[in-house]
Amino acid sequence: MVVLAVLSVLCAIYFYIEAFKWGMSAKKWALAGFILGPILLPMFSIARHVHWRNAVGFNNLYLAA
């Protein structure tokens, strides 16, 4: 039981930091990370990609060198 509580807190911290870095609503993702834990990772990755695409645009070329 203690392991699940620690995992929830760690996931909340991770999602808060990552959402803050990407300019997303950090509190919402931290709360979702606390509730769902690591199950939220695929949904967060997709939401981050959609957020990035909306910011950059769909017809722009981006090359990471």
Phi and psi in radians as a Rosetta constraint file:
Dihedral C 1 N 2 CA 2 C 2 CIRCULARHARMONIC -1.171 0.35
Dihedral N 2 CA 2 C 2 N 3 CIRCULARHARMONIC -0.626 0.35
Dihedral C 2 N 3 CA 3 C 3 CIRCULARHARMONIC -1.120 0.35
Dihedral N 3 CA 3 C 3 N 4 CIRCULARHARMONIC -0.702 0.35
Dihedral C 3 N 4 CA 4 C 4 CIRCULARHARMONIC -1.151 0.35
Dihedral N 4 CA 4 C 4 N 5 CIRCULARHARMONIC -0.662 0.35
Dihedral C 4 N 5 CA 5 C 5 CIRCULARHARMONIC -1.162 0.35
Dihedral N 5 CA 5 C 5 N 6 CIRCULARHARMONIC -0.745 0.35
Dihedral C 5 N 6 CA 6 C 6 CIRCULARHARMONIC -1.156 0.35
Dihedral N 6 CA 6 C 6 N 7 CIRCULARHARMONIC -0.710 0.35
Dihedral C 6 N 7 CA 7 C 7 CIRCULARHARMONIC -1.106 0.35
Dihedral N 7 CA 7 C 7 N 8 CIRCULARHARMONIC -0.689 0.35
Dihedral C 7 N 8 CA 8 C 8 CIRCULARHARMONIC -1.121 0.35
Dihedral N 8 CA 8 C 8 N 9 CIRCULARHARMONIC -0.735 0.35
Dihedral C 8 N 9 CA 9 C 9 CIRCULARHARMONIC -1.167 0.35
Dihedral N 9 CA 9 C 9 N 10 CIRCULARHARMONIC -0.732 0.35
Dihedral C 9 N 10 CA 10 C 10 CIRCULARHARMONIC -1.131 0.35
Dihedral N 10 CA 10 C 10 N 11 CIRCULARHARMONIC -0.692 0.35
Dihedral C 10 N 11 CA 11 C 11 CIRCULARHARMONIC -1.155 0.35
Dihedral N 11 CA 11 C 11 N 12 CIRCULARHARMONIC -0.689 0.35
Dihedral C 11 N 12 CA 12 C 12 CIRCULARHARMONIC -1.086 0.35
Dihedral N 12 CA 12 C 12 N 13 CIRCULARHARMONIC -0.740 0.35
Dihedral C 12 N 13 CA 13 C 13 CIRCULARHARMONIC -1.149 0.35
Dihedral N 13 CA 13 C 13 N 14 CIRCULARHARMONIC -0.761 0.35
Dihedral C 13 N 14 CA 14 C 14 CIRCULARHARMONIC -1.065 0.35
Dihedral N 14 CA 14 C 14 N 15 CIRCULARHARMONIC -0.863 0.35
Dihedral C 14 N 15 CA 15 C 15 CIRCULARHARMONIC -1.176 0.35
Dihedral N 15 CA 15 C 15 N 16 CIRCULARHARMONIC -0.572 0.35
Dihedral C 15 N 16 CA 16 C 16 CIRCULARHARMONIC -1.109 0.35
Dihedral N 16 CA 16 C 16 N 17 CIRCULARHARMONIC -0.821 0.35
Dihedral C 16 N 17 CA 17 C 17 CIRCULARHARMONIC -1.156 0.35
Dihedral N 17 CA 17 C 17 N 18 CIRCULARHARMONIC -0.787 0.35
Dihedral C 17 N 18 CA 18 C 18 CIRCULARHARMONIC -1.145 0.35
Dihedral N 18 CA 18 C 18 N 19 CIRCULARHARMONIC -0.723 0.35
Dihedral C 18 N 19 CA 19 C 19 CIRCULARHARMONIC -1.155 0.35
Dihedral N 19 CA 19 C 19 N 20 CIRCULARHARMONIC -0.661 0.35
Dihedral C 19 N 20 CA 20 C 20 CIRCULARHARMONIC -1.133 0.35
Dihedral N 20 CA 20 C 20 N 21 CIRCULARHARMONIC -0.714 0.35
Dihedral C 20 N 21 CA 21 C 21 CIRCULARHARMONIC -1.132 0.35
Dihedral N 21 CA 21 C 21 N 22 CIRCULARHARMONIC -0.610 0.35
Dihedral C 21 N 22 CA 22 C 22 CIRCULARHARMONIC -1.601 0.35
Dihedral N 22 CA 22 C 22 N 23 CIRCULARHARMONIC 0.002 0.35
Dihedral C 22 N 23 CA 23 C 23 CIRCULARHARMONIC 1.367 0.35
Dihedral N 23 CA 23 C 23 N 24 CIRCULARHARMONIC 0.440 0.35
Dihedral C 23 N 24 CA 24 C 24 CIRCULARHARMONIC -1.711 0.35
Dihedral N 24 CA 24 C 24 N 25 CIRCULARHARMONIC 3.023 0.35
Dihedral C 24 N 25 CA 25 C 25 CIRCULARHARMONIC -1.275 0.35
Dihedral N 25 CA 25 C 25 N 26 CIRCULARHARMONIC 1.837 0.35
Dihedral C 25 N 26 CA 26 C 26 CIRCULARHARMONIC -1.216 0.35
Dihedral N 26 CA 26 C 26 N 27 CIRCULARHARMONIC -0.675 0.35
Dihedral C 26 N 27 CA 27 C 27 CIRCULARHARMONIC -1.146 0.35
Dihedral N 27 CA 27 C 27 N 28 CIRCULARHARMONIC -0.673 0.35
Dihedral C 27 N 28 CA 28 C 28 CIRCULARHARMONIC -1.114 0.35
Dihedral N 28 CA 28 C 28 N 29 CIRCULARHARMONIC -0.765 0.35
Dihedral C 28 N 29 CA 29 C 29 CIRCULARHARMONIC -1.257 0.35
Dihedral N 29 CA 29 C 29 N 30 CIRCULARHARMONIC -0.574 0.35
Dihedral C 29 N 30 CA 30 C 30 CIRCULARHARMONIC -1.152 0.35
Dihedral N 30 CA 30 C 30 N 31 CIRCULARHARMONIC -0.742 0.35
Dihedral C 30 N 31 CA 31 C 31 CIRCULARHARMONIC -1.133 0.35
Dihedral N 31 CA 31 C 31 N 32 CIRCULARHARMONIC -0.753 0.35
Dihedral C 31 N 32 CA 32 C 32 CIRCULARHARMONIC -1.134 0.35
Dihedral N 32 CA 32 C 32 N 33 CIRCULARHARMONIC -0.665 0.35
Dihedral C 32 N 33 CA 33 C 33 CIRCULARHARMONIC -1.156 0.35
Dihedral N 33 CA 33 C 33 N 34 CIRCULARHARMONIC -0.599 0.35
Dihedral C 33 N 34 CA 34 C 34 CIRCULARHARMONIC -1.196 0.35
Dihedral N 34 CA 34 C 34 N 35 CIRCULARHARMONIC -0.660 0.35
Dihedral C 34 N 35 CA 35 C 35 CIRCULARHARMONIC -1.378 0.35
Dihedral N 35 CA 35 C 35 N 36 CIRCULARHARMONIC -0.816 0.35
Dihedral C 35 N 36 CA 36 C 36 CIRCULARHARMONIC -1.675 0.35
Dihedral N 36 CA 36 C 36 N 37 CIRCULARHARMONIC -0.402 0.35
Dihedral C 36 N 37 CA 37 C 37 CIRCULARHARMONIC 1.293 0.35
Dihedral N 37 CA 37 C 37 N 38 CIRCULARHARMONIC -2.536 0.35
Dihedral C 37 N 38 CA 38 C 38 CIRCULARHARMONIC -1.249 0.35
Dihedral N 38 CA 38 C 38 N 39 CIRCULARHARMONIC -0.146 0.35
Dihedral C 38 N 39 CA 39 C 39 CIRCULARHARMONIC -1.124 0.35
Dihedral N 39 CA 39 C 39 N 40 CIRCULARHARMONIC -0.389 0.35
Dihedral C 39 N 40 CA 40 C 40 CIRCULARHARMONIC -1.353 0.35
Dihedral N 40 CA 40 C 40 N 41 CIRCULARHARMONIC -0.218 0.35
Dihedral C 40 N 41 CA 41 C 41 CIRCULARHARMONIC -1.012 0.35
Dihedral N 41 CA 41 C 41 N 42 CIRCULARHARMONIC -0.810 0.35
Dihedral C 41 N 42 CA 42 C 42 CIRCULARHARMONIC -1.101 0.35
Dihedral N 42 CA 42 C 42 N 43 CIRCULARHARMONIC -0.676 0.35
Dihedral C 42 N 43 CA 43 C 43 CIRCULARHARMONIC -1.164 0.35
Dihedral N 43 CA 43 C 43 N 44 CIRCULARHARMONIC -0.658 0.35
Dihedral C 43 N 44 CA 44 C 44 CIRCULARHARMONIC -1.167 0.35
Dihedral N 44 CA 44 C 44 N 45 CIRCULARHARMONIC -0.699 0.35
Dihedral C 44 N 45 CA 45 C 45 CIRCULARHARMONIC -1.104 0.35
Dihedral N 45 CA 45 C 45 N 46 CIRCULARHARMONIC -0.736 0.35
Dihedral C 45 N 46 CA 46 C 46 CIRCULARHARMONIC -1.174 0.35
Dihedral N 46 CA 46 C 46 N 47 CIRCULARHARMONIC -0.758 0.35
Dihedral C 46 N 47 CA 47 C 47 CIRCULARHARMONIC -1.126 0.35
Dihedral N 47 CA 47 C 47 N 48 CIRCULARHARMONIC -0.642 0.35
Dihedral C 47 N 48 CA 48 C 48 CIRCULARHARMONIC -1.144 0.35
Dihedral N 48 CA 48 C 48 N 49 CIRCULARHARMONIC -0.720 0.35
Dihedral C 48 N 49 CA 49 C 49 CIRCULARHARMONIC -1.142 0.35
Dihedral N 49 CA 49 C 49 N 50 CIRCULARHARMONIC -0.737 0.35
Dihedral C 49 N 50 CA 50 C 50 CIRCULARHARMONIC -1.126 0.35
Dihedral N 50 CA 50 C 50 N 51 CIRCULARHARMONIC -0.731 0.35
Dihedral C 50 N 51 CA 51 C 51 CIRCULARHARMONIC -1.082 0.35
Dihedral N 51 CA 51 C 51 N 52 CIRCULARHARMONIC -0.742 0.35
Dihedral C 51 N 52 CA 52 C 52 CIRCULARHARMONIC -1.143 0.35
Dihedral N 52 CA 52 C 52 N 53 CIRCULARHARMONIC -0.729 0.35
Dihedral C 52 N 53 CA 53 C 53 CIRCULARHARMONIC -1.135 0.35
Dihedral N 53 CA 53 C 53 N 54 CIRCULARHARMONIC -0.658 0.35
Dihedral C 53 N 54 CA 54 C 54 CIRCULARHARMONIC -1.173 0.35
Dihedral N 54 CA 54 C 54 N 55 CIRCULARHARMONIC -0.591 0.35
Dihedral C 54 N 55 CA 55 C 55 CIRCULARHARMONIC -1.331 0.35
Dihedral N 55 CA 55 C 55 N 56 CIRCULARHARMONIC -0.713 0.35
Dihedral C 55 N 56 CA 56 C 56 CIRCULARHARMONIC -1.494 0.35
Dihedral N 56 CA 56 C 56 N 57 CIRCULARHARMONIC -0.707 0.35
Dihedral C 56 N 57 CA 57 C 57 CIRCULARHARMONIC 1.919 0.35
Dihedral N 57 CA 57 C 57 N 58 CIRCULARHARMONIC 2.838 0.35
Dihedral C 57 N 58 CA 58 C 58 CIRCULARHARMONIC -1.627 0.35
Dihedral N 58 CA 58 C 58 N 59 CIRCULARHARMONIC -0.357 0.35
Dihedral C 58 N 59 CA 59 C 59 CIRCULARHARMONIC -1.804 0.35
Dihedral N 59 CA 59 C 59 N 60 CIRCULARHARMONIC 0.190 0.35
Dihedral C 59 N 60 CA 60 C 60 CIRCULARHARMONIC -1.736 0.35
Dihedral N 60 CA 60 C 60 N 61 CIRCULARHARMONIC 2.556 0.35
Dihedral C 60 N 61 CA 61 C 61 CIRCULARHARMONIC -1.706 0.35
Dihedral N 61 CA 61 C 61 N 62 CIRCULARHARMONIC 2.295 0.35
Dihedral C 61 N 62 CA 62 C 62 CIRCULARHARMONIC -2.212 0.35
Dihedral N 62 CA 62 C 62 N 63 CIRCULARHARMONIC 2.047 0.35
Dihedral C 62 N 63 CA 63 C 63 CIRCULARHARMONIC -1.975 0.35
Dihedral N 63 CA 63 C 63 N 64 CIRCULARHARMONIC 2.099 0.35
Dihedral C 63 N 64 CA 64 C 64 CIRCULARHARMONIC -1.547 0.35
Dihedral N 64 CA 64 C 64 N 65 CIRCULARHARMONIC 1.984 0.35
